[in-house]
Every structure is written in C-alpha cells, then in structure tokens.
Amino acid sequence: MGPGSVSALVDVGAGAERRALDVREFGELVPISRFGGQGRVYRPAIVPAGLGAGPVVVKLYRRAPPTGAGHVLSEMVAWSHLLPDEQRDALQRVAAWPLATVRAGEVAAGIVMRDISGRFSAPFVMPSGRRENVLLTLEHLLGGDDFLQMRGLGVRLDTFSRAEVAERICDALAFLHRHAIVASDISPNNVLIAFGAGDEPEVCLIDCDSMVFHGRQALTPVQTGDWELPAAYGESPNTRAADAYKLGLVVLRLFARSHDARAAAAHLQYVPAELRGLLWRALDADAVNRPPAGEWQRALRGLLADGRLNERYPGPAPTPRVVVRRAPPAPDLEAAPPVRTGPVRLVTPGTFARSATAAASPQIQLSGALWLRRAVIVAWIVAGTAVLLLALSRLFAAAVPVPSGDGAGSQSQFVPGANGPYTYQYYYPRPRSFLPGYAIGGQVP
C-alpha cells in the first residue's frame, strides 16, 4: 500500500475508528503532568466514541509543531490501525503509540494516547516520608540495589533483575526497529518500568510522537543530556545505529548502578562477561558494527538462564554511613587500669566494621581545619571592613570643605597666601596638640 492510500485513510473523520479529533470534543481537560519540553498531558472529561475500550489521555503541545507535523502524526495513527490485531496489541504494549491526532481548527494540537498510568505508577515513599504515586521510570533503576526497597516498593534490583529489565528494553526497541521506527531520544524518563505479579517486568517507551517514523519526524528533535551521542562521532541521532549506542549506555548504567557512566572500562567488573564484547561494540565509534537490539536480547536471555548470576556479579557495595558517637570521658589512669577500645560498628546494609581510631580521626581533623578556616575568614572580614570605613571617612573629609573659622565648632587652618593675609587650606581633623601656633576658631594668638 503506497503513501497515497495511507493519506486517504487519514481523512476518515468518523466510523469505527476515529483518527482525527477536535480538541473541543474532550470537554474539560484536567492536567495530570507538569509541562515538559514538548507539552503537557491531560485527562479528558469526555472520551469520544471510536477510541476503543479503556481510558485515554490527551497530550497538547506547548506551541504549534513544525510544518508537516500533522501529516506525519496522521500517518503514524493510520499505520497502527492497519496492523494485524496481534501486532497492534504488541505495539500498544511496548510503546505509548498515538491513537488519534488532536486538532485545534486546522492546526495539529496534540495526540490521544492510551492511559498507561495504571500499569506503570507506583506508590513511592518520598524523602519527607509522604507516600505519592509516581510513574516508575528507568531513572529510578540506575541507583543501588536497595533503592526501590527504601522507597517502599519491595523490589530489590539485583543483577538478575537488572538483566530482566535490560532484556525487556531490548525487546521493545527491537519491535520498533523491525517496523522502521527509530526511538531517537532514549533517556531514563522516556522508559517506563513495571514490576507486577508476572514472571518478568514490563517496559513501555513514551514520547512516541518524537520518534522517527519511516524516515520522518513530526516534532523537532530533542536529545537528553548525558544520553546523547559523543560529538566527536559526528552522527545523526535519528538512526538505528544511534539507538544501538544508547542501548549500550542503558545496559552499562543498569549493571554499573550509575546515572552517568559512559566509559565501559571503569565498570566492567559489574558487567557480566557474556555481555562485555557487545558493550565494547555498542559504545564504539564504528556505527556499522554496533549490535542491534535483537542480538542484545538473545545474549541477555542466555544470561538469565545462569542460576549463579547474582553470586558472580553482586554489584558495587553500598557506601557505608559512618555514625560517629561522642567519645566517653578519659578514664582516671591512677584509679583504674587501661581499657582496650573495641571496634566501632558502622551502619550499613551489610556487615562492615573498623577501629575507633580510624573512624574518629578524620572527623577530628576535619573539624579543626573547618574552625581554623572560619576564624581566618572572619578576621579578613573584620580587617577589610575597618580599612573600608577609614578610607571612606578620609575621602569624605577631603571632599567637603570645612567652614573658614568663624564658627565656634569649626576646625580650619589658615596659612599666609598671595590673595590676602590668609588663605583657606583643607586638612583632616587632628588633636589640638598637633597644630602648634594655631587656635580653634580661626584666631591666631
């Protein structure tokens, strides 16, 4: 079916499947997200007929999209409706694909998507202790193994769980690549994760309206910082080779428990040996040799069959939190025999201890250096203030003339001059003993 046939299908305004809707058909729109780089997501009061079963959300753009964006979005919608049911279900499972376009008059204003918040939201315990539902993204999985447990999810992200998540991301990306779709902006906030009651996690890619669909892109390309291709590579981010590079970053950062790792050598000890060759190829400048998502997926499935995966690659140990307690008063050496100091136990998820001297000494040195630095800063501030005030007082005295001596409180000095018996001369006020031969009040004795 050629491009003309797809365009003709887009013009169908009503029927079993709606493909273009006016924004007024949704009634009141309640925002359910903050403004992003492209727009904002709303929950409509009315769900127009023809969008299928289940709740939907509306994404409205902050500004008018580029010329031709409406046509590309319409083709994306029409293409998904032409897929066989099994393929369409798979598409909706791995991506928040547009169900219909939204128009304001003749201008493309946004898209309609299936509401997936029920699948991917989780009750998080915030640092303040308050519980709040949030969309669980890849961003939450790039920390330590116990992070999700600390946030109340009851999920421990050991190496096996991370391999499962990586395999699911590869599955989603491989599906898109098989249909000539490039994700382009793969970033931690564009990948949603769900840990349900099933045997493996679920993954869904969002912001599909910014993907490259059959060589064209509806919206202006956006690349997330720390996830872009190196500038030295000189590559476009709109290719499957660029996706393969970013997939390598996903795998590296998942196993390294890092938000910004990019050099594989520093973290290879946490990456299973079966994946290291693929990782080197994925992050290399040779775009042609980067492994596709399907090759990653096969390697990860083989890795998940290893029953000793967590034992072989336990991941980096969590950073211990040192609890320094006040030292007890020094014992009276004459009244009691010396007491041997035992080890100080550190509060960590694992078991770790060190001597009291090693734990307390750095804290004491740091405290003394801090107080010395503060004292020096205060001294400089006081000295600088005094010098500034002295300079301002002298400047003021030199700039303002003092009366010529006819007042009782004046302080002036008269000296012989050419224009009269005496001429006026400025001076800084000094004690009387420093001016021999002259009296205050302008009278010469």
RAHUSUL-V920737 format. One record per pair of residues at least 4 apart in sequence whose C-alpha atoms are under 6 Angstrom apart, sorted by the first residue. I is the first residue (numbers start at 1). J is the second residue. D is the distance in whole Angstrom. If there is no record, write none. Layout:
i:I j:J d:D
i:I j:J d:D
This chain:
i:14 j:18 d:6
i:16 j:50 d:5
i:17 j:50 d:5
i:18 j:50 d:5
i:19 j:100 d:4
i:20 j:100 d:5
i:20 j:101 d:5
i:20 j:102 d:6
i:21 j:102 d:5
i:22 j:102 d:6
i:22 j:103 d:5
i:22 j:104 d:6
i:23 j:102 d:6
i:23 j:103 d:6
i:23 j:104 d:6
i:26 j:44 d:5
i:26 j:46 d:5
i:27 j:45 d:5
i:27 j:46 d:6
i:28 j:44 d:6
i:28 j:45 d:5
i:29 j:42 d:6
i:29 j:43 d:6
i:29 j:44 d:5
i:30 j:42 d:5
i:30 j:43 d:5
i:31 j:41 d:6
i:31 j:42 d:4
i:32 j:41 d:6
i:32 j:42 d:5
i:33 j:41 d:6
i:35 j:39 d:6
i:35 j:40 d:5
i:38 j:61 d:6
i:39 j:60 d:6
i:39 j:61 d:4
i:39 j:62 d:5
i:40 j:59 d:6
i:40 j:60 d:6
i:41 j:58 d:6
i:41 j:59 d:4
i:42 j:57 d:6
i:42 j:58 d:5
i:43 j:57 d:5
i:55 j:115 d:6
i:56 j:113 d:6
i:56 j:114 d:4
i:56 j:115 d:5
i:57 j:112 d:6
i:57 j:113 d:5
i:57 j:115 d:5
i:58 j:111 d:6
i:58 j:112 d:5
i:59 j:110 d:5
i:59 j:111 d:5
i:60 j:109 d:6
i:60 j:110 d:4
i:61 j:109 d:6
i:61 j:110 d:6
i:69 j:218 d:4
i:70 j:108 d:5
i:72 j:218 d:5
i:75 j:79 d:6
i:77 j:98 d:6
i:77 j:99 d:6
i:77 j:100 d:6
i:83 j:87 d:6
i:83 j:88 d:6
i:91 j:95 d:6
i:94 j:172 d:5
i:94 j:204 d:4
i:95 j:204 d:5
i:95 j:205 d:5
i:95 j:206 d:6
i:96 j:206 d:5
i:97 j:208 d:6
i:98 j:111 d:6
i:98 j:112 d:6
i:98 j:113 d:5
i:99 j:112 d:5
i:99 j:113 d:5
i:100 j:111 d:6
i:100 j:112 d:5
i:101 j:111 d:4
i:102 j:109 d:5
i:102 j:110 d:5
i:102 j:111 d:5
i:103 j:107 d:5
i:103 j:108 d:5
i:103 j:109 d:5
i:104 j:109 d:6
i:117 j:121 d:5
i:120 j:135 d:6
i:120 j:136 d:6
i:120 j:194 d:5
i:121 j:133 d:6
i:121 j:134 d:5
i:121 j:135 d:4
i:121 j:136 d:6
i:122 j:133 d:5
i:122 j:134 d:6
i:123 j:132 d:5
i:123 j:133 d:4
i:124 j:131 d:5
i:124 j:132 d:5
i:124 j:133 d:6
i:124 j:151 d:5
i:125 j:129 d:6
i:125 j:130 d:6
i:125 j:131 d:4
i:125 j:151 d:5
i:125 j:152 d:6
i:126 j:130 d:5
i:126 j:131 d:6
i:136 j:192 d:6
i:136 j:193 d:6
i:137 j:189 d:6
i:137 j:191 d:6
i:137 j:192 d:4
i:137 j:193 d:6
i:138 j:188 d:5
i:138 j:191 d:6
i:139 j:188 d:5
i:142 j:254 d:6
i:142 j:257 d:5
i:142 j:258 d:5
i:142 j:259 d:6
i:143 j:257 d:5
i:144 j:257 d:6
i:145 j:156 d:6
i:145 j:157 d:4
i:145 j:158 d:6
i:146 j:156 d:5
i:148 j:153 d:5
i:148 j:155 d:6
i:149 j:153 d:5
i:149 j:154 d:5
i:149 j:155 d:5
i:157 j:161 d:5
i:159 j:310 d:5
i:167 j:297 d:5
i:167 j:300 d:6
i:170 j:174 d:6
i:170 j:293 d:5
i:170 j:297 d:6
i:174 j:293 d:5
i:174 j:294 d:6
i:176 j:181 d:5
i:177 j:181 d:5
i:180 j:214 d:5
i:181 j:212 d:6
i:181 j:213 d:5
i:182 j:211 d:6
i:182 j:212 d:5
i:182 j:240 d:6
i:183 j:211 d:5
i:184 j:211 d:6
i:184 j:237 d:6
i:184 j:238 d:5
i:185 j:223 d:5
i:190 j:205 d:6
i:190 j:206 d:5
i:191 j:204 d:6
i:191 j:205 d:5
i:192 j:203 d:6
i:192 j:204 d:5
i:193 j:202 d:6
i:193 j:203 d:5
i:194 j:201 d:6
i:194 j:202 d:5
i:195 j:201 d:5
i:210 j:219 d:5
i:212 j:216 d:5
i:212 j:217 d:5
i:223 j:228 d:6
i:233 j:285 d:6
i:237 j:242 d:5
i:241 j:287 d:6
i:244 j:292 d:6
i:245 j:282 d:5
i:245 j:283 d:5
i:248 j:279 d:6
i:248 j:282 d:5
i:249 j:253 d:6
i:252 j:256 d:6
i:253 j:257 d:6
i:253 j:258 d:5
i:253 j:261 d:6
i:255 j:270 d:6
i:255 j:271 d:6
i:256 j:267 d:6
i:256 j:270 d:6
i:264 j:268 d:6
i:270 j:313 d:6
i:270 j:315 d:5
i:281 j:290 d:5
i:282 j:290 d:5
i:282 j:291 d:6
i:310 j:314 d:5
i:320 j:348 d:5
i:321 j:347 d:6
i:322 j:346 d:5
i:343 j:354 d:6
i:343 j:355 d:4
i:343 j:356 d:6
i:344 j:355 d:6
i:344 j:356 d:5
i:345 j:353 d:5
i:346 j:353 d:6
i:356 j:360 d:6
i:357 j:361 d:6
i:362 j:366 d:6
i:380 j:384 d:6
i:405 j:410 d:6
i:405 j:412 d:6
i:405 j:441 d:5
i:405 j:442 d:4
i:408 j:441 d:6
i:413 j:425 d:6
i:414 j:422 d:6
i:414 j:423 d:6
i:414 j:424 d:5
i:415 j:422 d:5
i:415 j:423 d:6
i:416 j:421 d:6
i:416 j:422 d:4
i:417 j:422 d:5
i:417 j:423 d:5
i:438 j:444 d:6
i:439 j:443 d:6
